[in-house]
C-alpha cells in the first residue's frame, strides 16, 4: 500500500475486502470492498437480476455469482459508493446476502481471486482516517461504539464519532492560536496599541486550564462507560461467593461445594443489568493459607479486588464475624462497595450492626444466594452504586492516551501562566504556551505519529 498526504483522496493502490458482520449464523451478512477496483471486483461476484447500469448509492437486487463454476449460490443486494462520498473516501461496494459463514467466506475467496486483498482488522477505518474523512479521535470512537459496554457509552462514543470531542479540541487550538497571535502582535508592534494586558491573558489561560481539567477529570467515568465496570465478589472462604456468582448470572457457572477453598482461580463473566454490562468476578477467599496454590490464589484475589471498580463484600450471616471479616472491611474501606449479608435463610449469628457501623455509609443488603432471595434487588444496587453516569451529554475522555496528552497540554499552559504571573518577558511565557499546539495536533491526528496510529488500530484486532 502507498501512503500520501491526507489531502489526497485515493491513498492506496490496492483494493481490500472483508466481512463486516460478526462471524456466525444470521439472517443477513455484509461484505465490503474499498479501493480503485472495488466496483470491478464487485461486478465479478454479483450479477444484477435485470441487466442495468449500477447506480451510485442505490440498492440493486441480484445474485451472488461463482465465476469459476458459472453458477449462482445466493441472492442479495449490492450498493456502490463512489469516491469521495464514501466512508473511506475511496470507491466502495457493499454486498448484502444471507449470513451463512460458508457463503460469506466464498465471496471473500472470489473477491481475492478477482484482485482484492483481505483487509487487516480496522483497515477501512484506517483508510477513512488517512484519507481525511475522520480524525484519530473519531477513529477511536468507531471502535468504542462497537465495543460499548453500556447504552450511555454507546451514545458518548457516537457523539465523538460525529466529531464532538474533535470540535472541542479544535476550539482549544483556535483559542491558543488567537492568544499567541495577540501576544506576538504586541511584541512585534509595541507602538501600535496591540498589546494585550497581562490580566486579560491570565484570565484566558485560567479559563482554558479549567476546561482542560474538567476533561481530564472525566476520564475515569468515560473509561467505565466504554470498557464496562468490573465488580468483584470478595469474602473469606465458604461464605457463598460462588453461589452468589451463579445466582447473579442465573446459571451454574462456578463449582459450588460445602467445603472451603473450592475456588482456586478467579472466574469472570459478563452480566447485563439494565442497559449496562458488568464484568462479575468470583475468586478465592481472602484469608490465611498454607498450601502454595491457595497462597497464589489469594494473592491474585487481592490484586483483582484492588483493581476492581466495585466490590461486593460478602459475609456469612449464619456465623459470627471473624478477624478476617474485619480486616476485609478495613482493607477496602476506600473502595466503592456493597455489604452483602448472605445466608439470610438461616439463623442469624453475625453482629450485623457492628459490621455496618465499621463500614460507615457503605450500602448493605441481606440475601440468600442459595434461595435466590433479594438477588434482583442486589442487581439494582450494583447498577445504582457502580454504573457510571454521563448526565448532560458532556464530552468525556475515553482513553488513557487522550488523558496523558491533555495532561501534557495542561502542563505547558500552566507553565506559561506561572511565568506570566512571575513577571517573565512576553517571549518566555508565550513559548511555553506555544508548546501545547503540536500536542493538540498529535491528539487529534493532525500530526501523524506512527506509534499512535498503530496502537489505536491494533485495538480493532484484540479489543481494549
N, C-alpha and C positions, 0 to 999 in steps of 0.2 A: 504494500500500500504506500501511497505517496502523500505526504502532508504538505499543505500550502498555507498561506496566510488565512486568517479567519474570514477575511472579506471574500475569499473565493467560495463559490457555491459548491461546485463539484470538486472534492478534495481527494478522492480515491480513484484509482484506475480500475479496481475490481468491483464485482457485484457480489453482495452477500445474501444468504438465505438462511432462515431459521424458523422453527416452530415457535409461535408467540403465545400459545396457550399451554397451561401446565400439562405435563405428561399424565396419561391415564385415559380412561374411557369417559366420553362426554358426548352430548348431542352435537356440538359444533367444535371444530378446531380451525385455527388460523395459521397460515404460513405467510411470512413476509419476505419480500425481496427489496433490496436497495442498491442503487448503483446505475451506471450508464446502460447496462444491458438488462435491467430489471424487466422492462416490458417485453423484450425479445425472448428472454428465458421464460417469462410467464406464459407467452403465447405457445411455447413448445409444450407446456404441461396442461394448459387449459384451452379448451375449444368451446366457443360460444354455441348455444343451441341453434341459433339462427345466424347465418352469415351477416355480419355487420361490423362496422368500424368500432374500435374500442374508444369510448368517450371518457374524458378525464372526469374523475370523481363521480362516476356513475356505476352502480352495481350491474353486472352482466351475468345472466344465468347461463350455465353451460355444464360441460362435463370435464372431469379430470382425466387426462389422456396419457396413456403409456405409448410414447412414440416408438418404442422398441418392438413391442408386440402388436402395435397398431390397434389397441382396444381401450375402451373407457373402463374405469374401475370405480368411479364415484361421480356424484353431481354436486354442484355448489355454485358459488358466485366468485367473480373476480372484480377487483376495483383497481383503477390506475390513478396514481397521484403524480403528475409531472413536476419536475423541479422548476422553481424553488419552493413551490407551495405544497410541501410535504413535511413530515416530521423530521426527516434528516436533511432536508433541502436538496436531496437527490431525487431522481426518478424512483418511485416506489410502487410496488404491486402487492396487494393482499389477496390471497386465495382462501376463501372460507368453504369448508366442506364438513363432512361428518367427523366427529372427534375420535376416530379409531387410530390408535398408535401405529398400526400397520400401514394404514392409508397415508397418514402424515409423514411417516418415515420414507415411504416410497416417493412421495412428492419431493422430499428433500434429496433423495438419491437421483431422481430425474433432473432436478434443478442443478445439482453438481455436475451431472453428465452434460448438461447444456451450457456449462461455463461459469456457473456461480460458485462461490466458495461458502462453506459453512461458517456462519458468523460466530465470533467469540461472544461469550456472555457480556451483555451490556453494550455491544458494539453499535447497535442502532442509536442508542442514546449518546454514545461517544461521538459518532458522526454528527449528530444534531448539535453537540457542543462545539466540535471543531469547525463546523460549518457556520457557526454564529447563530444558530436557531435558538439556543438556550445558553445560559452561562453555567458555571460549575455549581452554583448554589441550586439552580433549577434541576440540574442533572442529578445531584444528590437527592433532591426531593422526589424524583421519579421513583428511585429505589425505596425511599422512605414510605411513599404511598403504597407501593406494592406490599411492603412488609409491615405496615402499620399494625400495632397491637391493640389499638382502640379506635373507635369512631372519631373521637376528638383528635387523635394522632393523624388519622387519615385526612381530616379536614384541614389540619395545620399543614400537613405535607402538600396538600393540593394548593393551598394559598401560596406556599413557597414555590411550587412548580409553576404557578401562574405569575411569579415574579415579585411576590410581596417583600421578602427579605432583600432581594436584589435591588428593588427600588429604594429601600431604606438605606442600603449601602451606597447606592448612587447619590442619594441625598446627603449622606455624611461626607462623601468625597467632594461633592459640589460645594458644600459649606466650607470645607477646609481650603479648597482651591480659592474660593472667593475671599476668605480671610487672609490667606497668604498674598493674594493679589493686592489687597488693601495695604497690608504691612509693607510690601515691597514697593508699592507706588509711593508711600511716604518716605521710604529710604532713598529711592531714586530721584524723587522730585520734592525735596524738603520745603521749597519755597512756593509750591503751588497750592498749598492748603489741602493736600490729600491725606495728610497724616491722620490716622485713627487713634483716638485716645486709648491709653492702656487699660482704662476702666472698661471701655467697650470691648476690647479684645479679651480681657479677662472674663467678662460676662458671657461672651460667645463660647469660650473654651469651657467654662463651667457647665454650660448647657450641654455641649457636645459630650463632655466627660460623664455627665449624669445619665444621658441617653444610652451611652455605651455600657455603663454599669448595670442599668436595668436589663439590657440584653444579656450580658454575661450572667446575671443572676437567674435568668430564665432557663439556663442550660439544664439544671437538674430536672425541672419539670418537663422540658422538651424531650430529654432523653427517655424519661419514663413513658411519655405519650407514644413515642415511636417504637422503642425497644420492648416495652412491657415492664410490668412490676414483678420482681422476684419476692415471693413470700415463703419463708422457711418455717417449718414446724419444729420447735425447739423444746426439749424437756429431757428429764433423766430417763433411764431405761424403764420400759414396761409401763409407761403412763398412758399408752394408747396412741402414739404418734402415727403408726402405720394404719391403724383402724380409722383414725380421723382423716388421714390422707385418702383412703379408699372411700370414705363417706362423702367427702367433698367432691371427689371425682365421679362418684356414683358408679364405681366399678372396682373389682378386686385386683387392683394393680400391684399392691405391695403384699408380701407374705406376712400373715399375722399369726402369732403364736403366743401362748400364755407364758412362755419362758423369756426372761430378759435377754437382750442382746441379739434378737433375731436379725435386726437391720445392721449390717456391717458397712455398707456403702450407701451413698445417697441416691435417691430416685427423684427425677424431675419430670413433671408433666404439665401441659398447658390446661388451664381451666378458664372458661369464659364466664364472667359474671357481669350481667347487663351487657354493656357494649364494649367491655374491656377484657383482654386476655391477660391472665396472670400465670407466671411460672411458679407452680406449687412444688415445694421441695420437702421430701421426707428423708430423715437421716438418723444416724445412730444417736443413742442417748449421750448427753454431755455430762460425764461424771468420771470418777476414777476408774482406771482399768489396769489389768495386769498383763493380759495377752498382747503381744506386739500388734496383731491385727486390730484389736479393739483400740489400742492407743492411736494407731494411724487413722482409724475411722473417726475417733473423737477429735483428732487434730483437724481433719478435713471438715468435720461438722462445725467446729468453732470458726474456721475460716469462712465457710459458707454463711454462717449466721452473721458474722461481722459485715460481709459484703451484701447481704440481702437488703432489699428496700423496706421490708416489713417482716415482723416476726409474730408467729402465734406461739406464745409462751404457754405450754401445756402442763397442767397439774392434775394429779390423780386425787379427786375429791374423797375417795373411799379410804385413803391412807393419810396419816399425819404428815405434815410438811417436813422435809429433811434439810440438812445443811446444804445439799446440792441445789434444792429448790431456791433457797435464799441467795446462794451465790449466783444463780441464774438471774434473779431479779436485779442484783447489784451490777452484774457484768453488762447487762443490756439495758440499763436504766435510761440511756440517752437515745435508744433506737425507737422508731415507730413500732408499736406493739399492741397486741390484744391479749389480755389474760383469758385463757380458756380452761375452765374447770371441768374436766372430763369425768365420766362415770357417774353422772347425776342420777342414774337409775339405781345406784347402790347407796347404802347408808353413808352419810357424810361424816368424815373424821378430820378433814383438814380444817385449819383455822383460816377460813376464807377472809375474815375481816383483817387479820394480820397481813395476809398477802396483799390485799387491796390497799391497806394503809402504807405498806412499804413501796408499792408500785405507784403511789401518788394518783395522778389523774388518768392513768392508763385505763382505757375501757375494758370491761370484763363481761364474760358470758358463761353460763352453765350449759353444758351439752352432754349428751350421751352418744358418742360416736358409734357404739355398737347398735343402739336402738334408733339411730338417726334423729334423735331429739334435738331440736333447735339448730339443725345444720343449715337450713335456709336462712335463718336469722344471722348465723355466723357469716354466711356468704355476703349478706347485706353489709355487715360490719366490715368485712375485708374490703369491700368496694368503698364504703364511706371513709374508712381510715387510711387506705393505701393508694386508691386510684388518684392520679394527678388530675388537676383541673386547669383548663386553658380558657377561663372566662374572659369575655371581652374581645376575643378574636385577635389578640395581640400576636405579633411575630415573636418567635422564640428560636433559640439556638438548639439544633438537634444533634450536633456532632462536636466532639472534643476539638477537632481541627478548627472549627469556627470559633470556639471559645478561646483557644490559645492565641489565634490570630487577633481577636478583639482585645485580649489582654495586652498583647504587644502594642497595638494601636493606642490603647488607653495609656500605656506607659510613656509613649512619646508625647502624647498630648499633655499628660500630667507633668512631664519634664519641662515642656515648653511653658506651661502655666507657672511652674515653680521658678523658672529662670526669669520670667516676666515680673513676678512679684518681688524677686530679689534684686531687681534693677539692672539686669543684664542688658546689653545693647540689643536693638531690634534684630540684627542679623543672627545673633546667637539663639534666641528663643524661637525665631522663625525657622531655623534649621532643624530644631527638634520637631516642630510641627510638621515640616515637610517630610520627615522620615516616615510618617504614617501613611502617605499616599501609595507607595509601592505595596505596602502590606494589604491595603484595601483591594488593590489590583490582583494580588495573589489569592485573596479570599474569594473574590467573585470569578476568578479565572481569566480576567482581562490580561493579566500577566501569567502566561502558562508556565507551570513548573511540572516537569515530567514525573517527579516522585509523587506529587499531589494527585495528578491525573491517574496514575497507575493505582494508587491506594484506593481512590474513590471507586474506580470501575472494577476493581477486584471484588468489591462488595456484592456485585451482581453475581459473582461466582459462588462465594462462600457465605454470604449473609453478613450481619453486623459483627 
